[in-house]
Amino acid sequence: MTKKSISTASWGALAAGAVLVAGALVGTSVIHDHAVRGSEQLTFANSYNLNHHHNACGTALVQQQLVASDSELQLTVFPSSQLGGDAERVASLLDGDIDIDLQGSSALASVYEPIGVMDMAYVFDDPDHLFEWFDSEASQQVKDDFEEATGAKILGVWYLGDRTFSANAPVRTPEDLQGLRLRYPETPAHLASAAAVGAEPVAVAFEEVYLSLQQGLVDGQENPISLTAENSLDEVVDYVSLSRHAVGSQLIIVAGDTWERLSEQEQADLQAAISDVRAQNRQCADEDEQETMTRWKEQGTPEIIEDVDREAFMEKAHAYWEENLSPEELEVYNSIRSVK
């Protein structure tokens, strides 16, 4: 089932089930009218709009699977940062005010620093490497340490897309970054990634990136292709260079108190639903990227740079990590690199 094939049924049901307060959409439950609502209702927050693959091919499919399996669980999804930005949602989940959240490891590093390594440049070779490590015994220590430090449990990981450079100049080698002012998210993991590849990071709020590019305040930015297109950033850059310098991912985390109050069957239902939709979620991400790149090629802009020397970038980044990560971060890095 692709994102397109679920849109009519899922989002039609979503629109019918939307909860409105003072005219604002504050939560949605993608449950078909004929389904029996579960007795245990959980909130599932994220920062993406309903058309993004993490909702259209993620939360919607989790909800559908729970209904199909006659689970007692019902999820109410809060998209588009309705329950706050990343930092606010992390705090709310740890306080027990949100049951489940979708978060990048760079944001979660604010409560457990070593996990931020997952968002760093060239730590993972590709999405297959991400999933192979996450499913291996090597990752279990990281998950256990995160739970011990925060009380929250990691249930799964979904693929966001490969972060890549888009700028007013092509980027084929690390030397091409010299003199380019690139917008990076202002988190320690992302800023460290800029240092690892030799980029000059500029702190700009995401909602201001378009204007900053348009006015020449920055020369480029880095994001997955789908997010670059979704936010119209392709209108204000000339080149997209396929550096694929970080495998973007989102962790699904559940509050400790929420997990403990679920029955064993409910825990199994939730874990299975989140894990089982991962392949479809990735397929939708890949399709989104391919459709965007096809459109760019047809219209001739932005120009796609495919001959990026990723090996040169990787060599530079790995040398940096081995010298600059903390001992705890280096353990996570070595764990990831041991599985490939």
C-alpha positions, 0 to 999 in steps of 0.5 A: 500500500503506497502513500497515494493508495491510502490517502482517500480512505485514511485521510477521509476518515481522518477529516471525519474524526478530527477534533476541533477546538476554537477552529484549530485542528488539535488531534486526529484519529484515523479510525474508520467509522465502522471500527470499534474504538480501543479502550486505551487511548494514546497520544502520538505527536510529531512535527510533520504535516499530514502529507509527509510520509511519516504520517501518510505512510507512518502513523496512519498505517500504525492506526490502521494495523491496530484496528485490523488486529482488534487491539484495545489501543487507539492512537490520536495523532498530533501532527505539525508540532501541535504539541510543541517543537522538538524540545518541548515534546521531549520534555512533555513525553518525559513528564508523561503528558505525551504518550508517544513521540517521533523524534530525531536523535539530535533532539533526543541528545538533549536528554541523552547525549550519546544518541545524537551520534545517529544523526551525525555525518557519514556514521551510517553508510546508507538506510540499510546500514541504519536498519541492520544496526538498529535490528542487531544486538549491537544497538541494544546497549544504546537502547537500554542506556537511553531508557535507563537515563530517561525512563523512555523506551525506544520502540522503532526507527523510521527513515526520514531521507538522506540529508544532502547539500542544496546551494548556489554552487555545486558541492562535489568535494570537501574543498567545495564547501570552503567559503559557503555559508550553509544553514545547519540545525542548531543542535550539537550533533548537526554542528559537529557534523558541519565541522566533520566535513569542513562546512561553515554552519550558520544558525537560522531558524527553519522557518527563516531558511527560504528568506535567508536563501532568497536574500543571500544571507546564507549560500545553502542548506542541507536537508533530505530532498523531500523536505527541501521540496516540501518547503519550496527551498528548491526555488531559491537554490541552483544546485542539489549535490547528492552528498547523502552525508547523513541518513536521516531517521526518526526514533519512535519513543514511548513514555515509561509510565505509558509503557508500564500501564499497558498490558503485555498484549497492548505492548505487543500490539503497539510494538508490532504495528510500529515495526511492521510499517517501517518497510512501507514508510521507507518505500514512501520516502524513496518514492517521494525522493524519486518523484522530486528528483524526476520533476527537477530533472524535467524542469531543469532546475535545480541542477542535480549534482550526482558525481559527489566524491562521497569517499572523500567526505567519508574519510574526512568525517570518520577521521574527525569522529575518531578524534573528537567524540566523547568516550560515550559517543565513541562507543555508539559510533563504534557500535554502528560502524561494527555492523556493516 
